Structures are given as C-alpha cells and as structure tokens.
Amino acid sequence: MTSPQQINNLQAAFQDALNMSGSPGVVSTSPTTSFMNTLPPRTSVAKQAKALKPFSTGDIKILLLENVNQTAIDIFDKQGYQVEFHKSSLGPEELIEKIRDVHAIGIRSKTKLTPEILKHAKNLVCIGCFCIGTNQVDLDYAAKMGVSVFNSPFSNSRSVAELVIGEIISLARQLGDRSIEMHTGTWNKVSHHCWEVRGKTLGIIGYGHIGSQLSVLAEAFGMHVLYYDVVTIMALGTAKQVATLDELLNNSDFVSLHVPATDETKNMISAPQLAAMRNGAYLINASRGTVVDIPSLIQAMKAGKIAGAALDVFPHEPAKNGSGAFGNQLSPWISDLVSLPNIILTPHIGGSTEEAQSAIGVEVATSLSKYINDGTSVGSVNFPEVSLRSLDLDQENTVRVLYIHQNVPGVLKTVNNILSDHNIEKQFSDSSGDIAYLMADISNVNYSDIKDIYDKLNATEYKISIRLLY
Ligand SMILES: NC(=O)c1ccc[n+]([C@@H]2O[C@H](COP(=O)([O-])OP(=O)(O)OC[C@H]3O[C@@H](n4cnc5c(N)ncnc54)[C@H](O)[C@@H]3O)[C@@H](O)[C@H]2O)c1
C-alpha cells in the first residue's frame, strides 16, 4: 500500500519531469472535487465519481476576450483556473503574445483565430466560442493542432421562441404600424383586420429546439399548432405533425420558420409556397435569411395575399451596427421591403437577450472545463465526440489516456501495444475527417509508469497530442 507521503513524493517527481519537458498543456491536470460537484455526472449511477486530480488546476490558464459573460468566469474561478479577462478583442500582436501559453481561449465573434494566430499557441487545448457561429475560427487548422472547439448552438432557443410569440400578436394587431403612426403624431384607432390569436392555427416549419418551444407557448395562448419537419418528432401538447409542407401552408393562419440553412431549405418559401398559404395569412422568419425568397414575399404582400410578415434574418446582413447599414447596398429590394405595411423588421436579435448570454456562458464554460478536466469532447464542432463514464471513487491507480492522432490505419494497434501491460478498463475511439481521438482508462498503473507511458505515446508516428489524467 502506498502511503500519502510516498504519493506526494511521486507526484512531486512527476511534476518535476513535466516541468523539465516544459509543456504543461501536454500532460494536464484534471478536475477538482468542486468542479465535479457543479456538473451532472455522465452516468446515472448513484456512485460518486472519482475526481482525476494529480496537480493543482491552478496551472490551467484561460484567456477570455470580448466581454464573455460573468457566468463563464464564475465556472472557471470555481475550478481554480487562472483567468485573464478582457472586455474587448485584442489586436493581432497582443493576441499572439497572450495566446502563446494559455490552455484555453474564450472568444465571441470579433476575434479571428486564423492559422497565423493559432500557430503561436503552444499549450492550447481548447477554444470556446461564446456564441452560436464558429466561422471566426479556422476549425480544420485547430483540429490538426489537436485543439477542440466548442460553441453554444441552443442556449438562446427560448429567446427566439418568445420573440416569435410577440411577433404573432403584433402582426395580428398591426402593432408595428400603429406604433410608427403614433411616433409621427398620427392617431389611427382601428379594429378592421385586427385579430385575437386565440383559436387561430400556427404552422411551425422545423420542430427542433426553437420550433418545439414555440409550440408550447402558442398553445398556452389558445392557438392550434401544426408542424412540418423532415424527421418524425413526437408532438408536444396537442400539436399535430403534418406530412407535407403544402398541408401546413394550406391550413395555417400564421407560418413560422425554424429550419437550418441548407441546400434544401434555400428559398423554401417562394412564390408557389406563398400562393399555397391561406389568404390573409402571416409569415415569420427568425431562422436564416436564405430560407425565404424575399422578392416573392414582397409581391405576395403587395397583392394582399399575405397580411403581414416579421423578418429577423436576411440573406445579406450588415457586418456592424449603424445608421444606413440596412439599405439597397445589401440587397436591391430593401427599399421596397421597408415601405410595406404590417412588416416587422429586426436586426437578427432573435437570440439576443441577457438570459441567452448567461446560458451561453454556462454551456461553453462547462464544455471547456469538462474537456480540460476529463477529456470529454461531446459538443465539439471540429472534433470526434468522445466520452467515457467517470471513474469510481474506489478506482485507484487508474490513468485516463487522451490521445489525439491522425486518422490512419494501424494507430490503435500501436497505442494498445503500449498500453497492454496494464488493464484497459474501457476505451472509446472515434474519428472525424483526418482527426481521430482515443480515450482509454487503464488500471494497475504506478505513478512511476506514467512518464514511461507518456514518452512511448509521444514517440508514436501519427500522434497529434496527448494528455494523461489520473
Ligand atoms: N434569429 C436568431 O437570432 C436565431 C437564434 C438561434 C437560432 N436561429 C436559427 O433558427 C433555426 C432553428 O434553430 P434550432 O435551434 O431550432 O435548430 P434545430 O436543429 O434544433 O431544429 C431544426 C429543425 O429543422 C428540421 N429540418 C431540417 N431541414 C428541414 C427541412 N428541409 N424541412 C423541414 N424541417 C427541416 C430539423 O429536422 C430540426 O427538427 C436555425 O436556422 C438557427 O440558425 C436563429
């Protein structure tokens, strides 16, 4: 039996070895007990999970830019990580200087992580995009460096669904027009063609995260809900899935789009679909700008076929805020669009709420912490998604091997040969394009073996990066 003093000595010796190698990002620390308490266990087993903890998590350095939400800072602080926070983005030179030795960087949309920047990151393990999009990061380059990228695609679903509910009522009551009139001194008290939403039918196209939230909210207002989706999805409440898009369009008073931008959804609502809608129906698009053919919508509204529309997204959107940014220089039909009555135009704000920002902070910081602490890459956008169940508290002398490698034949044979002196308790490997990721828990490992295992894995031909957690 190893005494606590012996363990301390072994840990100190191993720490020395690491310091000599000068690469704290390669063999890294694992979770603190406090972290395990803040996260749901990966299995439903009631047993307490073992916190993998060879060193202080205080070695982990996180650089947060662009005023990432406080919820993220709180999660990283709880881990004991060293957090450097900046309200804005950094210029290229300062970014290169700062990224050099951090283990994780958190950004929003302004910071561009190009190969020219990323190549300077010597210890980087993961990147957090505290937003929906990830095209500000060169994902392939990051993957080839063994750097996993996370984002938060669904934290703002509720915000979008609530905006759409607001728009349904606003369109039915011509609220936008009445408000503009009052701002210009006109009193125009009308009830003609103004409706309650109770008893009307809402047709939802795309019954995913947002569409299904919207379904629940709409029913609470007494609406009937139909939905159309390429996948068969269980209805919430008394909503009904319909078999074809036309069936939905023929039978809905309000149609709201919640599909992704794909080749199939490009101009999904164009002249024939608008013609298939009920006379005097309303159209709402808070999904992606390519989904509605806006010139056809303008025609249908001018003809009185469509009584109102709300658009939050456009095929071309301005890069930044400012007066005059939304004009014909983006698309030639914009002046026509803005002159229509009963049309609500918003600058892609569907998901822009304080609550969504705070939820994004929690989701991305949690993903980064789980990846740093136990290697779980679930939710990564550029990496194979791999996870192993936690170790039990009573599992001593177990090491978790995290081995990122090029996706070529024969690598697993080489790695398993290296690990074969120990009992491989569990392992999971997956690949995505050129990159593969192996997670393995091996038992019967003495601390003195760890450096040996690391050196052997490090010498393998197709290795990209290695971390050992214990
Ligand atoms: N306006 C905003 O600020 C804002 C914010 C968040 C998301 N969005 C956008 O909203 C859309 C929906 O987001 P989500 O989180 O609900 O996505 P999701 O992936 O959860 O749901 C999309 C649904 O659309 C279905 N679908 C895909 N192709 C389809 C097709 N051709 N026909 C019918 N159904 C189809 C899918 O099966 C899925 O159920 C996305 O385009 C997203 O980019 C906009």
The ligand as a Tripos MOL2 file, in Angstrom:
@<TRIPOS>MOLECULE
LIG
   44    48     1     0     0
SMALL
NO_CHARGES

@<TRIPOS>ATOM
      1 N1        -32.8640   34.6920  -35.1420 N.am      1 LIG1
      2 C1        -31.9240   34.3000  -34.3180 C.2       1 LIG1
      3 O1        -31.2980   35.0950  -33.6220 O.2       1 LIG1
      4 C2        -31.6430   32.8350  -34.1920 C.ar      1 LIG1
      5 C3        -31.1440   32.3290  -32.9870 C.ar      1 LIG1
      6 C4        -30.9380   30.9580  -32.8630 C.ar      1 LIG1
      7 C5        -31.1650   30.1250  -33.9550 C.ar      1 LIG1
      8 N2        -31.6010   30.6440  -35.1310 N.ar      1 LIG1
      9 C6        -31.8590   29.7790  -36.2920 C.3       1 LIG1
     10 O2        -33.0990   29.1130  -36.0740 O.3       1 LIG1
     11 C7        -33.1090   27.8940  -36.8290 C.3       1 LIG1
     12 C8        -33.6350   26.7560  -35.9650 C.3       1 LIG1
     13 O3        -32.7850   26.5940  -34.8450 O.3       1 LIG1
     14 P1        -32.9920   25.3610  -33.8420 P.3       1 LIG1
     15 O4        -32.0360   25.6010  -32.7290 O.co2     1 LIG1
     16 O5        -34.4120   25.1530  -33.5540 O.co2     1 LIG1
     17 O6        -32.4520   24.1910  -34.7680 O.3       1 LIG1
     18 P2        -32.6930   22.6280  -34.5630 P.3       1 LIG1
     19 O7        -31.5690   21.9730  -35.2770 O.co2     1 LIG1
     20 O8        -32.9380   22.3080  -33.1500 O.co2     1 LIG1
     21 O9        -34.0570   22.3620  -35.3620 O.3       1 LIG1
     22 C9        -34.1610   22.4410  -36.7670 C.3       1 LIG1
     23 C10       -35.2920   21.5140  -37.2000 C.3       1 LIG1
     24 O10       -35.4860   21.6940  -38.5970 O.3       1 LIG1
     25 C11       -35.7210   20.4210  -39.1730 C.3       1 LIG1
     26 N3        -35.4090   20.4870  -40.5980 N.ar      1 LIG1
     27 C12       -34.2060   20.4740  -41.2040 C.ar      1 LIG1
     28 N4        -34.3460   20.5620  -42.5450 N.ar      1 LIG1
     29 C13       -35.6780   20.6450  -42.7690 C.ar      1 LIG1
     30 C14       -36.4570   20.7350  -43.9540 C.ar      1 LIG1
     31 N5        -35.8840   20.7940  -45.1670 N.pl3     1 LIG1
     32 N6        -37.7910   20.7590  -43.8280 N.ar      1 LIG1
     33 C15       -38.3930   20.6910  -42.6080 C.ar      1 LIG1
     34 N7        -37.6990   20.5950  -41.4490 N.ar      1 LIG1
     35 C16       -36.3590   20.5740  -41.5370 C.ar      1 LIG1
     36 C17       -34.7980   19.5040  -38.4020 C.3       1 LIG1
     37 O11       -35.1930   18.1440  -38.5460 O.3       1 LIG1
     38 C18       -34.9670   20.0390  -36.9870 C.3       1 LIG1
     39 O12       -36.0160   19.3930  -36.2990 O.3       1 LIG1
     40 C19       -31.6930   27.7140  -37.3370 C.3       1 LIG1
     41 O13       -31.6310   28.1390  -38.6770 O.3       1 LIG1
     42 C20       -30.8800   28.6640  -36.4820 C.3       1 LIG1
     43 O14       -29.7280   29.1220  -37.1650 O.3       1 LIG1
     44 C21       -31.8530   31.9790  -35.2740 C.ar      1 LIG1
@<TRIPOS>BOND
     1     1     2 1
     2     2     3 2
     3     2     4 1
     4     4     5 ar
     5     4    44 ar
     6     5     6 ar
     7     6     7 ar
     8     7     8 ar
     9     8     9 1
    10     8    44 ar
    11     9    10 1
    12     9    42 1
    13    10    11 1
    14    11    12 1
    15    11    40 1
    16    12    13 1
    17    13    14 1
    18    14    15 2
    19    14    16 1
    20    14    17 1
    21    17    18 1
    22    18    19 2
    23    18    20 1
    24    18    21 1
    25    21    22 1
    26    22    23 1
    27    23    24 1
    28    23    38 1
    29    24    25 1
    30    25    26 1
    31    25    36 1
    32    26    27 ar
    33    26    35 ar
    34    27    28 ar
    35    28    29 ar
    36    29    30 ar
    37    29    35 ar
    38    30    31 1
    39    30    32 ar
    40    32    33 ar
    41    33    34 ar
    42    34    35 ar
    43    36    37 1
    44    36    38 1
    45    38    39 1
    46    40    41 1
    47    40    42 1
    48    42    43 1
@<TRIPOS>SUBSTRUCTURE
     1 LIG1         1 GROUP 0 **** ****
